[in-house]
């Protein structure tokens, strides 16, 4: 292969081209007032950079193996989520005090109802009954419920600070507890009880491992690591460029500020959604549920500590406590999720019920 053909082959890969385009958009838009079409282009580059960043994180994770691979992917996704949240909080002032809460809660609703329900629906349509391991899935759901309660429900009832806020000591405790629970879950999932999280057949037996693709070369993994860093820089910068337009658009449309958090969560979780649906179509529903619930655990277990650390530099308040409507939706999600997970088998009905809860969440976010 000639040098020119090698370059053309390299540039034909969108995961290489998009981060570079996103950085170019960052340079051209930095500290400038952008017209509408320019904002749309930067937003498109931002979305592409998110997808490219997750792709390169997956390459690096596959190269280093478990359990460190899961940490690489989770940290990359968390960096994207935290970058978007902090950027909008810095520019939004006091009105963005609930942005972290809205984004994390939206991630829980999307993963535990939207992605989970869609994957159960796809799996049931494929095989009449979607089969998974209740031990591993139940443990993941219990971790999500505990993390969500510690970080999103308790601030509503604590009395040290008014307005559904944690005191500094309480926020520190919640951050450390979240990190410990996340680390414990990763250890159980990837090392100590890995068999609980493997796909199973219709008879409940562990499926044979699919033929694994060859490991990326050290050079290829190094290139992905470099492009991952480039994509993350582009995400942070492009988010800052489009954040004023996003907030003004939400305000002019008369929508609640919580819609911004839903948009961020949908953007960050798009790659996991696509991967989970692909796994469900291959009759590997357990893999889909691992992705869905694992994303929820990472979203809380890593994002809350990162936001807690960022409050050292952020001057505004940090409101984490959920209101009554969201607590009802969270309680309904946990109860229905437990009833879905317990048998280890699900039909179209369970998938439809979870999608119904997700639809209710989206509708109430737009029309509270």
C-alpha positions as CSV (number, residue, x, y, z in Angstrom):
1,X,0.0,0.0,0.0
2,X,1.4,3.4,-1.0
3,X,1.7,6.3,1.4
4,X,-1.2,8.2,-0.3
5,X,-3.5,5.2,-0.2
6,X,-2.7,4.6,3.4
7,X,-3.5,8.2,4.2
8,X,-6.8,8.0,2.3
9,X,-7.6,4.7,4.2
10,X,-6.9,6.4,7.5
11,X,-9.0,9.5,6.7
12,X,-11.9,7.3,5.6
13,X,-12.4,6.3,9.2
14,X,-14.9,8.7,10.7
15,X,-13.6,8.0,14.2
16,X,-10.3,9.6,13.1
17,X,-11.8,12.5,11.1
18,X,-14.5,13.6,13.4
19,X,-12.4,14.4,16.5
20,X,-10.1,16.5,14.2
21,X,-13.1,18.3,12.8
22,X,-14.5,18.9,16.3
23,X,-11.2,20.5,17.4
24,X,-11.2,22.6,14.3
25,X,-14.8,23.7,15.2
26,X,-13.5,24.5,18.7
27,X,-10.7,26.7,17.4
28,X,-12.9,28.6,14.9
29,X,-15.8,29.2,17.5
30,X,-13.7,30.0,20.6
31,X,-15.0,33.2,22.3
32,X,-17.1,34.1,19.3
33,X,-20.8,34.9,18.9
34,X,-22.1,32.3,16.5
35,X,-25.0,32.5,14.0
36,X,-27.6,29.8,14.0
37,X,-26.1,27.6,11.2
38,X,-22.7,27.8,12.9
39,X,-24.1,26.6,16.2
40,X,-25.8,23.7,14.3
41,X,-22.5,22.7,12.8
42,X,-20.6,22.9,16.1
43,X,-23.4,20.9,17.8
44,X,-23.1,18.2,15.1
45,X,-19.3,18.1,15.6
46,X,-20.0,17.8,19.4
47,X,-22.3,14.8,18.9
48,X,-19.8,13.2,16.6
49,X,-17.0,13.8,19.0
50,X,-19.0,12.1,21.8
51,X,-19.5,9.0,19.6
52,X,-15.9,8.9,18.5
53,X,-14.6,9.3,22.1
54,X,-16.6,6.3,23.3
55,X,-15.4,4.3,20.3
56,X,-11.8,5.0,21.1
57,X,-12.3,4.3,24.8
58,X,-13.8,0.9,23.8
59,X,-10.7,0.2,21.7
60,X,-8.3,1.1,24.6
61,X,-10.5,-0.9,27.0
62,X,-10.4,-4.0,24.8
63,X,-6.6,-3.7,24.6
64,X,-6.0,-3.4,28.4
65,X,-8.6,-6.1,29.3
66,X,-10.7,-6.4,32.4
67,X,-11.2,-5.1,35.0
68,X,-9.3,-2.0,33.9
69,X,-11.1,-1.9,30.5
70,X,-14.4,-1.2,32.2
71,X,-12.8,1.6,34.2
72,X,-11.3,3.2,31.0
73,X,-14.7,3.2,29.3
74,X,-16.6,4.4,32.4
75,X,-14.1,7.2,33.1
76,X,-14.2,8.4,29.5
77,X,-18.0,8.6,29.5
78,X,-18.0,10.3,32.9
79,X,-15.5,12.9,31.7
80,X,-17.9,13.7,28.8
81,X,-20.9,13.9,31.1
82,X,-19.1,16.0,33.8
83,X,-17.6,18.3,31.1
84,X,-21.0,19.0,29.7
85,X,-22.6,19.6,33.1
86,X,-19.8,21.8,34.5
87,X,-19.6,23.9,31.3
88,X,-23.3,24.6,31.4
89,X,-23.2,25.3,35.1
90,X,-20.4,27.8,34.8
91,X,-22.2,29.7,32.0
92,X,-25.7,29.2,33.5
93,X,-25.3,30.8,36.9
94,X,-27.9,30.2,39.6
95,X,-30.5,28.8,37.2
96,X,-28.3,25.8,36.5
97,X,-28.1,24.8,40.2
98,X,-30.2,21.7,39.5
99,X,-28.4,20.7,36.2
100,X,-26.3,17.9,37.8
101,X,-29.3,16.4,39.5
102,X,-31.4,16.6,36.4
103,X,-28.7,15.0,34.2
104,X,-27.9,12.2,36.6
105,X,-31.6,11.4,37.2
106,X,-32.3,11.5,33.5
107,X,-29.5,9.0,33.0
108,X,-31.1,6.7,35.6
109,X,-34.5,6.9,33.9
110,X,-33.0,6.4,30.4
111,X,-30.9,3.4,31.4
112,X,-33.3,1.7,33.8
113,X,-36.4,2.2,31.7
114,X,-35.6,3.4,28.2
115,X,-32.6,1.2,27.3
116,X,-33.7,-1.7,29.6
117,X,-37.3,-1.7,28.3
118,X,-36.2,-1.4,24.6
119,X,-33.7,-4.3,25.0
120,X,-36.3,-6.5,26.7
121,X,-38.7,-5.7,23.9
122,X,-36.2,-6.5,21.2
123,X,-35.1,-9.7,23.0
124,X,-38.7,-10.9,23.5
125,X,-39.6,-10.2,19.9
126,X,-36.5,-12.2,18.8
127,X,-37.0,-15.2,21.1
128,X,-40.5,-14.8,22.6
129,X,-38.9,-14.6,26.1
130,X,-35.9,-12.6,27.0
131,X,-33.7,-14.6,29.3
132,X,-31.0,-13.2,31.7
133,X,-29.2,-13.9,34.9
134,X,-31.2,-12.6,37.9
135,X,-28.3,-12.8,40.3
136,X,-26.1,-10.4,38.4
137,X,-28.9,-8.1,37.1
138,X,-30.5,-8.0,40.6
139,X,-27.2,-6.9,42.1
140,X,-26.7,-4.2,39.5
141,X,-30.3,-2.9,40.1
142,X,-29.7,-2.9,43.9
143,X,-26.6,-0.8,43.4
144,X,-28.4,1.7,41.2
145,X,-31.2,2.0,43.8
146,X,-28.8,2.5,46.6
147,X,-26.7,5.1,44.8
148,X,-29.7,7.0,43.6
149,X,-31.2,7.1,47.1
150,X,-28.0,8.2,48.7
151,X,-27.3,11.0,46.3
152,X,-30.6,12.1,44.9
153,X,-33.3,11.3,47.5
154,X,-31.6,12.0,50.9
155,X,-30.7,15.7,50.1
156,X,-34.5,16.4,50.0
157,X,-34.8,15.3,53.6
158,X,-31.5,16.4,55.3
159,X,-31.8,19.5,57.5
160,X,-28.2,20.8,57.6
161,X,-28.7,23.0,54.5
162,X,-32.0,24.5,53.1
163,X,-33.3,23.9,49.6
164,X,-32.5,20.2,49.0
165,X,-28.8,20.6,49.3
166,X,-26.2,18.6,51.0
167,X,-23.8,20.2,53.5
168,X,-20.1,20.0,52.6
169,X,-19.6,17.1,54.9
170,X,-22.7,15.3,53.6
171,X,-21.7,15.8,50.0
172,X,-18.2,14.5,50.8
173,X,-19.7,11.4,52.4
174,X,-22.0,10.8,49.4
175,X,-19.1,11.2,47.0
176,X,-16.9,8.7,48.8
177,X,-19.7,6.2,49.3
178,X,-20.5,6.4,45.6
179,X,-16.9,5.7,44.6
180,X,-16.7,2.8,47.0
181,X,-19.9,1.2,45.8
182,X,-18.9,1.7,42.1
183,X,-15.5,0.1,42.8
184,X,-17.1,-2.8,44.6
185,X,-19.6,-3.4,41.7
186,X,-16.8,-3.4,39.1
187,X,-14.8,-5.9,41.2
188,X,-17.8,-8.2,41.5
189,X,-18.8,-7.9,37.9
190,X,-15.3,-8.4,36.3
191,X,-13.4,-10.6,38.8
192,X,-15.1,-12.2,41.7
193,X,-18.5,-13.2,40.3
194,X,-18.0,-12.6,36.6
195,X,-20.2,-15.6,35.7
196,X,-23.3,-13.8,37.1
197,X,-23.0,-11.3,34.3
198,X,-22.5,-13.6,31.3
199,X,-25.3,-14.2,28.7
200,X,-27.4,-17.2,29.2
201,X,-29.4,-19.5,26.8
202,X,-33.2,-20.0,26.9
203,X,-32.5,-23.0,29.3
204,X,-30.5,-20.8,31.7
205,X,-27.0,-22.1,30.8
206,X,-24.1,-19.8,30.2
207,X,-23.7,-19.1,26.5
208,X,-20.5,-20.0,24.7
209,X,-18.1,-17.1,24.2
210,X,-18.3,-15.7,20.8
211,X,-15.1,-15.7,18.7
212,X,-13.3,-12.7,19.9
213,X,-11.8,-10.2,17.5
214,X,-8.0,-9.9,17.6
215,X,-6.7,-7.5,20.1
216,X,-5.7,-4.0,18.7
217,X,-2.0,-3.6,18.3
218,X,-0.1,-1.5,20.8
219,X,0.3,1.2,18.1
220,X,-3.5,1.1,17.3
221,X,-4.4,1.4,21.0
222,X,-1.9,4.2,21.4
223,X,-3.5,6.1,18.4
224,X,-7.0,5.5,19.9
225,X,-5.8,6.9,23.3
226,X,-4.5,10.0,21.6
227,X,-7.7,10.5,19.6
228,X,-9.7,9.9,22.8
229,X,-7.9,12.8,24.5
230,X,-8.5,14.9,21.4
231,X,-12.2,14.0,21.3
232,X,-12.6,14.8,25.0
233,X,-11.0,18.2,24.6
234,X,-13.3,18.9,21.6
235,X,-16.3,17.9,23.6
236,X,-15.5,20.3,26.4
237,X,-14.8,23.2,24.1
238,X,-17.7,22.6,21.7
239,X,-20.1,22.3,24.6
240,X,-19.0,25.7,25.9
241,X,-19.5,27.1,22.4
242,X,-23.1,25.9,22.0
243,X,-24.2,26.1,25.7
244,X,-25.6,29.7,25.5
245,X,-27.7,28.7,22.4
246,X,-29.0,25.6,24.1
247,X,-30.1,27.4,27.2
248,X,-31.6,30.4,25.4
249,X,-33.5,27.9,23.1
250,X,-34.9,26.0,26.0
251,X,-35.9,29.3,27.7
252,X,-37.5,30.8,24.5
253,X,-39.5,27.6,24.0
254,X,-40.9,27.9,27.5
255,X,-39.5,24.5,28.5
256,X,-38.3,23.7,32.0
257,X,-34.5,23.8,32.7
258,X,-34.6,20.1,33.4
259,X,-34.9,19.5,29.7
260,X,-31.3,20.5,29.3
261,X,-30.3,17.6,31.6
262,X,-32.3,15.2,29.6
263,X,-30.6,16.3,26.4
264,X,-27.2,15.9,27.9
265,X,-28.0,12.4,29.2
266,X,-29.5,11.3,25.9
267,X,-26.3,12.5,24.1
268,X,-23.9,10.8,26.5
269,X,-25.9,7.5,26.5
270,X,-26.5,7.2,22.8
271,X,-23.5,4.9,22.1
272,X,-24.5,2.6,25.0
273,X,-28.0,2.5,23.7
274,X,-26.9,1.4,20.2
275,X,-24.6,-1.2,21.7
276,X,-27.3,-2.6,24.0
277,X,-29.8,-3.0,21.2
278,X,-27.3,-4.8,19.0
279,X,-26.6,-7.2,21.8
280,X,-30.3,-7.8,22.4
281,X,-30.7,-8.6,18.6
282,X,-28.0,-11.3,19.0
283,X,-30.1,-12.8,21.9
284,X,-27.6,-11.6,24.5
285,X,-30.0,-9.8,26.7
286,X,-27.7,-10.1,29.7
287,X,-25.1,-8.1,27.9
288,X,-27.7,-5.4,27.1
289,X,-28.7,-5.2,30.8
290,X,-25.1,-5.0,31.8
291,X,-24.6,-2.0,29.6
292,X,-27.8,-0.3,30.7
293,X,-27.5,-0.8,34.5
294,X,-23.7,-0.4,34.4
295,X,-24.1,3.0,32.7
296,X,-26.5,4.0,35.4
297,X,-24.1,3.0,38.1
298,X,-21.2,4.8,36.5
299,X,-23.3,7.9,35.9
300,X,-24.0,8.2,39.6
301,X,-21.0,6.6,41.1
302,X,-18.5,8.6,39.1
303,X,-20.4,11.8,38.2
304,X,-21.5,12.8,41.7
305,X,-17.9,12.6,43.1
306,X,-16.6,14.6,40.1
307,X,-19.3,17.2,40.5
308,X,-18.6,17.3,44.3
309,X,-14.9,18.0,43.5
310,X,-15.9,20.7,41.0
311,X,-17.9,22.6,43.6
312,X,-14.6,23.7,45.0
313,X,-14.3,26.0,42.0
314,X,-18.0,26.5,41.2
315,X,-19.6,29.4,43.1
316,X,-23.3,28.7,42.7
317,X,-25.4,26.3,44.8
318,X,-25.6,22.5,44.0
319,X,-29.2,21.2,44.4
320,X,-29.2,17.4,44.3
321,X,-32.5,16.5,46.0
322,X,-35.4,15.3,43.8
323,X,-38.9,16.7,43.9
324,X,-41.9,14.6,44.7
325,X,-42.7,13.7,41.1
326,X,-39.2,12.4,40.4
327,X,-39.1,10.4,43.6
328,X,-42.4,8.7,42.6
329,X,-40.9,7.9,39.3
330,X,-37.7,6.6,40.9
331,X,-39.6,4.4,43.4
332,X,-41.8,3.0,40.6
333,X,-38.7,2.2,38.5
334,X,-37.1,0.3,41.4
335,X,-40.2,-1.6,42.3
336,X,-41.0,-2.5,38.6
337,X,-37.3,-3.3,38.0
338,X,-37.2,-5.7,40.9
339,X,-40.3,-7.5,39.7
340,X,-38.8,-7.7,36.2
341,X,-35.4,-9.0,37.3
342,X,-36.5,-11.5,39.9
343,X,-37.7,-14.3,37.5
344,X,-34.7,-14.0,35.1
345,X,-37.2,-14.0,32.2
346,X,-39.2,-11.3,30.6
347,X,-41.8,-10.9,27.9
348,X,-43.0,-8.1,25.7
349,X,-45.1,-6.9,28.7
350,X,-42.2,-6.1,30.9
351,X,-40.4,-4.3,28.1
352,X,-43.6,-2.2,27.4
353,X,-44.0,-1.4,31.1
354,X,-40.5,0.0,31.4
355,X,-40.9,2.0,28.2
356,X,-44.2,3.4,29.6
357,X,-42.4,4.7,32.6
358,X,-39.7,6.2,30.4
359,X,-42.3,7.9,28.3
360,X,-44.0,9.3,31.4
361,X,-40.6,10.7,32.6
362,X,-40.0,12.5,29.3
363,X,-43.5,13.9,29.1
364,X,-43.3,15.2,32.7
365,X,-39.9,16.7,32.0
366,X,-41.4,18.7,29.2
367,X,-44.7,19.4,31.0
368,X,-44.2,19.2,34.7
